[in-house]
Amino acid sequence: MKQELGEDDVRSMIRLVGEVAALEGEHAVKKRYLMDGLCVLIDAEIWLWGLSCQTVPGAPQVYVNFTAGGMSDEQFPRLLKAIDHPDMSWVVAGFFKELSEKRPI
């Protein structure tokens, strides 16, 4: 089902992207600003941005970047424990299989 965005929402998103582009600082500072701003726009409290790969099909993911915001001191360790759970390998296996099959050369 296609859902239309209102003009105010689109303007808010464009404004946020413009603010990020003009923001001084390194990549991590801009990423955090963007994600915090998106949380405001969609009324979210927590965000996670992870970059991972699965070097061996069915094996655990290898994270090369992991950034999160809005979590309490109790929530973050629980998130890390969940990500490290052995079942996560098969949870993401289909995604990585499709990604490797459709990857442009």
N, CA, C and O atoms as a GROMACS GRO file, in nm:
protein
  420
    1MET      N    1   0.084  -0.118   0.000
    1MET     CA    2   0.000   0.000   0.000
    1MET      C    3   0.089   0.125   0.000
    1MET      O    4   0.175   0.142   0.087
    2LYS      N    5   0.067   0.208  -0.096
    2LYS     CA    6   0.142   0.332  -0.107
    2LYS      C    7   0.081   0.437  -0.016
    2LYS      O    8  -0.041   0.455  -0.013
    3GLN      N    9   0.168   0.507   0.058
    3GLN     CA   10   0.120   0.612   0.147
    3GLN      C   11   0.187   0.743   0.108
    3GLN      O   12   0.309   0.749   0.091
    4GLU      N   13   0.108   0.846   0.096
    4GLU     CA   14   0.158   0.977   0.058
    4GLU      C   15   0.216   1.049   0.180
    4GLU      O   16   0.168   1.033   0.292
    5LEU      N   17   0.321   1.126   0.156
    5LEU     CA   18   0.378   1.212   0.260
    5LEU      C   19   0.324   1.353   0.240
    5LEU      O   20   0.309   1.401   0.128
    6GLY      N   21   0.294   1.417   0.351
    6GLY     CA   22   0.247   1.555   0.344
    6GLY      C   23   0.362   1.651   0.316
    6GLY      O   24   0.479   1.618   0.339
    7GLU      N   25   0.328   1.767   0.267
    7GLU     CA   26   0.429   1.867   0.233
    7GLU      C   27   0.514   1.905   0.355
    7GLU      O   28   0.635   1.922   0.344
    8ASP      N   29   0.451   1.919   0.471
    8ASP     CA   30   0.526   1.956   0.591
    8ASP      C   31   0.628   1.848   0.627
    8ASP      O   32   0.740   1.880   0.668
    9ASP      N   33   0.590   1.721   0.613
    9ASP     CA   34   0.684   1.612   0.642
    9ASP      C   35   0.802   1.615   0.545
    9ASP      O   36   0.917   1.600   0.587
   10VAL      N   37   0.774   1.633   0.419
   10VAL     CA   38   0.880   1.638   0.318
   10VAL      C   39   0.973   1.756   0.344
   10VAL      O   40   1.095   1.742   0.335
   11ARG      N   41   0.916   1.871   0.375
   11ARG     CA   42   0.999   1.989   0.405
   11ARG      C   43   1.087   1.964   0.528
   11ARG      O   44   1.203   2.006   0.531
   12SER      N   45   1.032   1.897   0.628
   12SER     CA   46   1.110   1.866   0.749
   12SER      C   47   1.226   1.773   0.717
   12SER      O   48   1.336   1.790   0.769
   13MET      N   49   1.202   1.674   0.632
   13MET     CA   50   1.308   1.581   0.593
   13MET      C   51   1.418   1.652   0.513
   13MET      O   52   1.536   1.631   0.536
   14ILE      N   53   1.376   1.736   0.418
   14ILE     CA   54   1.473   1.810   0.337
   14ILE      C   55   1.554   1.904   0.425
   14ILE      O   56   1.675   1.917   0.408
   15ARG      N   57   1.488   1.971   0.518
   15ARG     CA   58   1.556   2.061   0.610
   15ARG      C   59   1.661   1.985   0.692
   15ARG      O   60   1.773   2.032   0.710
   16LEU      N   61   1.624   1.866   0.740
   16LEU     CA   62   1.717   1.785   0.819
   16LEU      C   63   1.839   1.746   0.735
   16LEU      O   64   1.952   1.757   0.782
   17VAL      N   65   1.817   1.702   0.614
   17VAL     CA   66   1.930   1.664   0.527
   17VAL      C   67   2.019   1.785   0.500
   17VAL      O   68   2.141   1.772   0.499
   18GLY      N   69   1.960   1.900   0.480
   18GLY     CA   70   2.038   2.022   0.461
   18GLY      C   71   2.120   2.058   0.584
   18GLY      O   72   2.236   2.099   0.572
   19GLU      N   73   2.061   2.042   0.702
   19GLU     CA   74   2.133   2.069   0.826
   19GLU      C   75   2.251   1.974   0.842
   19GLU      O   76   2.359   2.014   0.885
   20VAL      N   77   2.229   1.848   0.808
   20VAL     CA   78   2.337   1.750   0.818
   20VAL      C   79   2.450   1.787   0.722
   20VAL      O   80   2.567   1.780   0.757
   21ALA      N   81   2.414   1.825   0.600
   21ALA     CA   82   2.516   1.862   0.500
   21ALA      C   83   2.599   1.981   0.546
   21ALA      O   84   2.719   1.988   0.519
   22ALA      N   85   2.536   2.075   0.614
   22ALA     CA   86   2.606   2.197   0.658
   22ALA      C   87   2.676   2.180   0.792
   22ALA      O   88   2.751   2.268   0.834
   23LEU      N   89   2.651   2.071   0.859
   23LEU     CA   90   2.703   2.050   0.994
   23LEU      C   91   2.855   2.031   0.993
   23LEU      O   92   2.909   1.957   0.911
   24GLU      N   93   2.921   2.099   1.084
   24GLU     CA   94   3.065   2.081   1.100
   24GLU      C   95   3.089   1.952   1.177
   24GLU      O   96   3.008   1.914   1.263
   25GLY      N   97   3.196   1.885   1.147
   25GLY     CA   98   3.231   1.765   1.222
   25GLY      C   99   3.251   1.644   1.133
   25GLY      O  100   3.227   1.648   1.012
   26GLU      N  101   3.295   1.539   1.196
   26GLU     CA  102   3.326   1.416   1.123
   26GLU      C  103   3.198   1.338   1.091
   26GLU      O  104   3.089   1.375   1.132
   27HIS      N  105   3.215   1.232   1.017
   27HIS     CA  106   3.104   1.148   0.971
   27HIS      C  107   3.016   1.100   1.087
   27HIS      O  108   2.893   1.104   1.076
   28ALA      N  109   3.075   1.057   1.196
   28ALA     CA  110   2.999   1.005   1.310
   28ALA      C  111   2.909   1.112   1.371
   28ALA      O  112   2.798   1.082   1.414
   29VAL      N  113   2.955   1.235   1.375
   29VAL     CA  114   2.876   1.346   1.428
   29VAL      C  115   2.754   1.370   1.340
   29VAL      O  116   2.643   1.391   1.389
   30LYS      N  117   2.776   1.366   1.209
   30LYS     CA  118   2.666   1.388   1.115
   30LYS      C  119   2.566   1.273   1.120
   30LYS      O  120   2.445   1.296   1.112
   31LYS      N  121   2.614   1.150   1.132
   31LYS     CA  122   2.525   1.035   1.140
   31LYS      C  123   2.436   1.044   1.263
   31LYS      O  124   2.316   1.018   1.255
   32ARG      N  125   2.494   1.079   1.376
   32ARG     CA  126   2.418   1.090   1.501
   32ARG      C  127   2.313   1.202   1.490
   32ARG      O  128   2.200   1.186   1.534
   33TYR      N  129   2.351   1.315   1.431
   33TYR     CA  130   2.258   1.426   1.413
   33TYR      C  131   2.141   1.385   1.324
   33TYR      O  132   2.025   1.414   1.355
   34LEU      N  133   2.173   1.316   1.215
   34LEU     CA  134   2.069   1.269   1.123
   34LEU      C  135   1.973   1.174   1.194
   34LEU      O  136   1.851   1.190   1.184
   35MET      N  137   2.026   1.077   1.264
   35MET     CA  138   1.941   0.978   1.329
   35MET      C  139   1.858   1.039   1.442
   35MET      O  140   1.741   1.007   1.458
   36ASP      N  141   1.919   1.127   1.520
   36ASP     CA  142   1.843   1.196   1.624
   36ASP      C  143   1.731   1.279   1.563
   36ASP      O  144   1.620   1.284   1.616
   37GLY      N  145   1.760   1.344   1.451
   37GLY     CA  146   1.659   1.424   1.382
   37GLY      C  147   1.547   1.339   1.325
   37GLY      O  148   1.430   1.377   1.332
   38LEU      N  149   1.580   1.223   1.269
   38LEU     CA  150   1.478   1.132   1.219
   38LEU      C  151   1.388   1.083   1.332
   38LEU      O  152   1.268   1.067   1.315
   39CYS      N  153   1.448   1.058   1.447
   39CYS     CA  154   1.368   1.015   1.563
   39CYS      C  155   1.265   1.122   1.600
   39CYS      O  156   1.151   1.089   1.634
   40VAL      N  157   1.304   1.247   1.595
   40VAL     CA  158   1.210   1.355   1.624
   40VAL      C  159   1.097   1.354   1.520
   40VAL      O  160   0.980   1.369   1.555
   41LEU      N  161   1.133   1.336   1.393
   41LEU     CA  162   1.033   1.340   1.286
   41LEU      C  163   0.931   1.226   1.296
   41LEU      O  164   0.814   1.246   1.264
   42ILE      N  165   0.975   1.109   1.338
   42ILE     CA  166   0.883   0.994   1.342
   42ILE      C  167   0.842   0.957   1.484
   42ILE      O  168   0.778   0.855   1.506
   43ASP      N  169   0.880   1.041   1.579
   43ASP     CA  170   0.844   1.018   1.719
   43ASP      C  171   0.898   0.885   1.772
   43ASP      O  172   0.826   0.809   1.837
   44ALA      N  173   1.026   0.859   1.742
   44ALA     CA  174   1.094   0.738   1.792
   44ALA      C  175   1.186   0.777   1.906
   44ALA      O  176   1.227   0.893   1.918
   45GLU      N  177   1.218   0.682   1.989
   45GLU     CA  178   1.304   0.709   2.104
   45GLU      C  179   1.443   0.649   2.090
   45GLU      O  180   1.539   0.700   2.147
   46ILE      N  181   1.455   0.541   2.015
   46ILE     CA  182   1.581   0.466   2.005
   46ILE      C  183   1.614   0.442   1.859
   46ILE      O  184   1.525   0.420   1.777
   47TRP      N  185   1.743   0.448   1.827
   47TRP     CA  186   1.786   0.416   1.692
   47TRP      C  187   1.913   0.334   1.695
   47TRP      O  188   1.988   0.334   1.792
   48LEU      N  189   1.935   0.263   1.585
   48LEU     CA  190   2.053   0.178   1.571
   48LEU      C  191   2.099   0.184   1.426
   48LEU      O  192   2.018   0.171   1.335
   49TRP      N  193   2.226   0.202   1.406
   49TRP     CA  194   2.284   0.202   1.272
   49TRP      C  195   2.401   0.106   1.277
   49TRP      O  196   2.503   0.135   1.340
   50GLY      N  197   2.387  -0.006   1.210
   50GLY     CA  198   2.494  -0.104   1.210
   50GLY      C  199   2.538  -0.137   1.069
   50GLY      O  200   2.456  -0.142   0.977
   51LEU      N  201   2.664  -0.160   1.054
   51LEU     CA  202   2.720  -0.202   0.927
   51LEU      C  203   2.790  -0.335   0.953
   51LEU      O  204   2.887  -0.342   1.029
   52SER      N  205   2.739  -0.438   0.889
   52SER     CA  206   2.796  -0.571   0.914
   52SER      C  207   2.806  -0.649   0.785
   52SER      O  208   2.753  -0.610   0.682
   53CYS      N  209   2.876  -0.760   0.794
   53CYS     CA  210   2.883  -0.852   0.682
   53CYS      C  211   2.883  -0.993   0.738
   53CYS      O  212   2.912  -1.015   0.856
   54GLN      N  213   2.852  -1.086   0.654
   54GLN     CA  214   2.856  -1.226   0.692
   54GLN      C  215   2.961  -1.289   0.603
   54GLN      O  216   2.935  -1.316   0.486
   55THR      N  217   3.081  -1.311   0.656
   55THR     CA  218   3.192  -1.357   0.574
   55THR      C  219   3.177  -1.503   0.533
   55THR      O  220   3.226  -1.542   0.427
   56VAL      N  221   3.110  -1.583   0.615
   56VAL     CA  222   3.084  -1.724   0.584
   56VAL      C  223   2.934  -1.745   0.597
   56VAL      O  224   2.877  -1.719   0.702
   57PRO      N  225   2.868  -1.794   0.490
   57PRO     CA  226   2.723  -1.816   0.501
   57PRO      C  227   2.687  -1.902   0.622
   57PRO      O  228   2.745  -2.008   0.645
   58GLY      N  229   2.590  -1.853   0.699
   58GLY     CA  230   2.547  -1.924   0.819
   58GLY      C  231   2.629  -1.892   0.943
   58GLY      O  232   2.592  -1.933   1.054
   59ALA      N  233   2.739  -1.820   0.926
   59ALA     CA  234   2.823  -1.784   1.041
   59ALA      C  235   2.773  -1.652   1.100
   59ALA      O  236   2.697  -1.580   1.035
   60PRO      N  237   2.815  -1.621   1.221
   60PRO     CA  238   2.775  -1.492   1.280
   60PRO      C  239   2.823  -1.374   1.196
   60PRO      O  240   2.923  -1.383   1.124
   61GLN      N  241   2.751  -1.264   1.207
   61GLN     CA  242   2.789  -1.142   1.137
   61GLN      C  243   2.914  -1.082   1.200
   61GLN      O  244   2.943  -1.102   1.318
   62VAL      N  245   2.986  -1.010   1.118
   62VAL     CA  246   3.101  -0.934   1.165
   62VAL      C  247   3.064  -0.787   1.153
   62VAL      O  248   3.037  -0.739   1.043
   63TYR      N  249   3.062  -0.716   1.264
   63TYR     CA  250   3.026  -0.574   1.263
   63TYR      C  251   3.150  -0.489   1.246
   63TYR      O  252   3.250  -0.506   1.316
   64VAL      N  253   3.142  -0.396   1.150
   64VAL     CA  254   3.253  -0.304   1.128
   64VAL      C  255   3.218  -0.165   1.177
   64VAL      O  256   3.306  -0.080   1.193
   65ASN      N  257   3.089  -0.142   1.201
   65ASN     CA  258   3.045  -0.015   1.259
   65ASN      C  259   2.914  -0.039   1.331
   65ASN      O  260   2.827  -0.111   1.283
   66PHE      N  261   2.902   0.023   1.446
   66PHE     CA  262   2.783   0.004   1.527
   66PHE      C  263   2.761   0.131   1.607
   66PHE      O  264   2.841   0.165   1.695
   67THR      N  265   2.652   0.202   1.577
   67THR     CA  266   2.622   0.326   1.646
   67THR      C  267   2.476   0.323   1.688
   67THR      O  268   2.390   0.279   1.611
   68ALA      N  269   2.447   0.368   1.808
   68ALA     CA  270   2.310   0.366   1.858
   68ALA      C  271   2.286   0.492   1.940
   68ALA      O  272   2.379   0.556   1.987
   69GLY      N  273   2.158   0.524   1.956
   69GLY     CA  274   2.122   0.639   2.036
   69GLY      C  275   1.990   0.617   2.107
   69GLY      O  276   1.905   0.542   2.060
   70GLY      N  277   1.974   0.685   2.219
   70GLY     CA  278   1.849   0.682   2.293
   70GLY      C  279   1.830   0.565   2.388
   70GLY      O  280   1.726   0.554   2.452
   71MET      N  281   1.928   0.479   2.397
   71MET     CA  282   1.914   0.361   2.484
   71MET      C  283   1.960   0.390   2.625
   71MET      O  284   2.051   0.471   2.648
   72SER      N  285   1.896   0.323   2.718
   72SER     CA  286   1.936   0.336   2.858
   72SER      C  287   2.059   0.248   2.882
   72SER      O  288   2.098   0.168   2.797
   73ASP      N  289   2.118   0.265   2.998
   73ASP     CA  290   2.234   0.184   3.036
   73ASP      C  291   2.199   0.036   3.043
   73ASP      O  292   2.287  -0.049   3.029
   74GLU      N  293   2.073   0.004   3.066
   74GLU     CA  294   2.031  -0.136   3.073
   74GLU      C  295   2.000  -0.192   2.935
   74GLU      O  296   2.022  -0.311   2.910
   75GLN      N  297   1.950  -0.110   2.845
   75GLN     CA  298   1.908  -0.157   2.713
   75GLN      C  299   2.025  -0.192   2.622
   75GLN      O  300   2.020  -0.291   2.549
   76PHE      N  301   2.130  -0.112   2.625
   76PHE     CA  302   2.239  -0.134   2.532
   76PHE      C  303   2.306  -0.270   2.551
   76PHE      O  304   2.327  -0.340   2.452
   77PRO      N  305   2.340  -0.312   2.673
   77PRO     CA  306   2.398  -0.445   2.689
   77PRO      C  307   2.304  -0.557   2.644
   77PRO      O  308   2.348  -0.659   2.593
   78ARG      N  309   2.173  -0.538   2.664
   78ARG     CA  310   2.077  -0.638   2.619
   78ARG      C  311   2.076  -0.646   2.466
   78ARG      O  312   2.063  -0.754   2.410
   79LEU      N  313   2.088  -0.531   2.401
   79LEU     CA  314   2.095  -0.530   2.255
   79LEU      C  315   2.218  -0.606   2.208
   79LEU      O  316   2.210  -0.689   2.117
   80LEU      N  317   2.332  -0.580   2.269
   80LEU     CA  318   2.454  -0.649   2.230
   80LEU      C  319   2.442  -0.800   2.251
   80LEU      O  320   2.491  -0.878   2.169
   81LYS      N  321   2.379  -0.840   2.359
   81LYS     CA  322   2.359  -0.982   2.386
   81LYS      C  323   2.268  -1.044   2.279
   81LYS      O  324   2.294  -1.155   2.233
   82ALA      N  325   2.163  -0.973   2.239
   82ALA     CA  326   2.072  -1.024   2.136
   82ALA      C  327   2.144  -1.036   2.002
   82ALA      O  328   2.125  -1.134   1.930
   83ILE      N  329   2.225  -0.940   1.968
   83ILE     CA  330   2.297  -0.943   1.841
   83ILE      C  331   2.395  -1.059   1.838
   83ILE      O  332   2.421  -1.116   1.732
   84ASP      N  333   2.450  -1.093   1.952
   84ASP     CA  334   2.549  -1.201   1.961
   84ASP      C  335   2.484  -1.339   1.975
   84ASP      O  336   2.555  -1.440   1.982
   85HIS      N  337   2.352  -1.344   1.980
   85HIS     CA  338   2.283  -1.473   1.997
   85HIS      C  339   2.310  -1.563   1.876
   85HIS      O  340   2.310  -1.515   1.763
   86PRO      N  341   2.335  -1.692   1.898
   86PRO     CA  342   2.366  -1.784   1.788
   86PRO      C  343   2.258  -1.789   1.679
   86PRO      O  344   2.290  -1.812   1.562
   87ASP      N  345   2.131  -1.769   1.715
   87ASP     CA  346   2.024  -1.775   1.615
   87ASP      C  347   2.025  -1.658   1.518
   87ASP      O  348   1.960  -1.664   1.414
   88MET      N  349   2.098  -1.552   1.549
   88MET     CA  350   2.103  -1.437   1.459
   88MET      C  351   2.165  -1.475   1.324
   88MET      O  352   2.136  -1.412   1.223
   89SER      N  353   2.249  -1.578   1.322
   89SER     CA  354   2.310  -1.620   1.196
   89SER      C  355   2.205  -1.662   1.095
   89SER      O  356   2.210  -1.620   0.980
   90TRP      N  357   2.109  -1.743   1.136
   90TRP     CA  358   2.006  -1.787   1.041
   90TRP      C  359   1.900  -1.680   1.020
   90TRP      O  360   1.834  -1.679   0.916
   91VAL      N  361   1.884  -1.590   1.118
   91VAL     CA  362   1.786  -1.482   1.100
   91VAL      C  363   1.826  -1.392   0.983
   91VAL      O  364   1.740  -1.349   0.907
   92VAL      N  365   1.954  -1.366   0.969
   92VAL     CA  366   2.001  -1.275   0.863
   92VAL      C  367   2.051  -1.349   0.739
   92VAL      O  368   2.086  -1.285   0.640
   93ALA      N  369   2.055  -1.481   0.742
   93ALA     CA  370   2.111  -1.558   0.630
   93ALA      C  371   2.041  -1.527   0.498
   93ALA      O  372   2.107  -1.509   0.396
   94GLY      N  373   1.908  -1.521   0.499
   94GLY     CA  374   1.833  -1.492   0.376
   94GLY      C  375   1.866  -1.355   0.319
   94GLY      O  376   1.878  -1.339   0.198
   95PHE      N  377   1.881  -1.257   0.407
   95PHE     CA  378   1.914  -1.122   0.363
   95PHE      C  379   2.050  -1.122   0.293
   95PHE      O  380   2.064  -1.067   0.184
   96PHE      N  381   2.151  -1.184   0.357
   96PHE     CA  382   2.285  -1.183   0.298
   96PHE      C  383   2.290  -1.267   0.170
   96PHE      O  384   2.366  -1.234   0.079
   97LYS      N  385   2.212  -1.374   0.162
   97LYS     CA  386   2.206  -1.456   0.041
   97LYS      C  387   2.150  -1.372  -0.075
   97LYS      O  388   2.207  -1.369  -0.184
   98GLU      N  389   2.039  -1.305  -0.049
   98GLU     CA  390   1.979  -1.222  -0.153
   98GLU      C  391   2.073  -1.108  -0.192
   98GLU      O  392   2.085  -1.075  -0.310
   99LEU      N  393   2.139  -1.048  -0.095
   99LEU     CA  394   2.232  -0.939  -0.123
   99LEU      C  395   2.346  -0.987  -0.213
   99LEU      O  396   2.383  -0.917  -0.307
  100SER      N  397   2.401  -1.104  -0.185
  100SER     CA  398   2.513  -1.154  -0.266
  100SER      C  399   2.468  -1.193  -0.406
  100SER      O  400   2.544  -1.180  -0.502
  101GLU      N  401   2.345  -1.240  -0.420
  101GLU     CA  402   2.294  -1.278  -0.551
  101GLU      C  403   2.260  -1.159  -0.638
  101GLU      O  404   2.273  -1.167  -0.760
  102LYS      N  405   2.218  -1.049  -0.578
  102LYS     CA  406   2.175  -0.931  -0.653
  102LYS      C  407   2.281  -0.823  -0.660
  102LYS      O  408   2.259  -0.718  -0.721
  103ARG      N  409   2.395  -0.847  -0.599
  103ARG     CA  410   2.500  -0.745  -0.596
  103ARG      C  411   2.549  -0.712  -0.737
  103ARG      O  412   2.586  -0.802  -0.812
  104PRO      N  413   2.548  -0.585  -0.772
  104PRO     CA  414   2.600  -0.548  -0.906
  104PRO      C  415   2.751  -0.569  -0.911
  104PRO      O  416   2.821  -0.552  -0.811
  105ILE      N  417   2.797  -0.604  -1.025
  105ILE     CA  418   2.942  -0.631  -1.043
  105ILE      C  419   3.016  -0.502  -1.069
  105ILE      O  420   3.138  -0.504  -1.087
   0.00000   0.00000   0.00000
